[in-house]
């Protein structure tokens, strides 16, 4: 039920400050973490997921640890 409530198409996902995050990946490719915001859109509006991404590029692993989210209804966007 929860997964259906926040279902977002991959094409509608945007990582805010992705350039900054990419620079950090190259500076610390082995193991690091960064605070990020992932923005997704679906029929219910925009959902921002806030959290920390933990990554290890050598092993091609990443885990997003969600700390919270905010939801904006479609009528609030316009």
N, C-alpha and C positions, 0 to 999 in steps of 0.2 A: 504494500500500500504506500509506504513512504517513498519508495523508488518511483512509483508512478506519479506521485504528487510533484516531484522535482525533476521529472524526465526532461532532458534538454538534448537537442540534436547536436552532434559534435561540431557542425558548421556554425552553430550559434554560441560557441564558447570562445571567450577572449580572456587571456591572462593579462591583467593590467601591469604596466611597467615591464613588459616582456624583454625589452632591450637591456634593461638594468639586470634582470635575472640572467640573461644569456651571458653578459659580461662576468657575473659572479661565477657561473658554471665554468668558464674558461680559467678564471683565477684559482678556483678550488675544485678541480675536477674529481678528486678522489672521494671526498666525503664532506658535505656541508649542509647547511640549511638556510632558508630565507623565508621571510614573511611575505605572503603574496595575497592578492585578491583575484579570484576567478569569477568572471561575469558570464552568466548564461541567460539566454532568452528562451521563453516558451510562450504558449498561448495565455498564460497567466501573468505575463510581464517579465521583468528583469529580476534575477536573483544574483546577489553578490555573496560568494562564499569567502570568508576570511580565514586564514590559517597559515601554517608553516609547511613548506615543502622540504623534505629531507631527501637528499639525492646522493648517489654514487655513480658517476658517469662511467667509471671503469667496468662496473658490473651491469651497467644500464638499468639501474633500479631507481625508482622514485616513489615516495609515499607522501600523500597530502594529509596533514593532520588538521582537521577543521576545528576552528575555535568559535565560529559563529556565522550567522548569515543575516542578510536583510533582503526583503522582498518589496519590489515596487510594482504596483498594479498598473496595467496598461493606461488607464485614464490619468494616472499621475505623471506619466512620461511625456505626454503631449502638452 
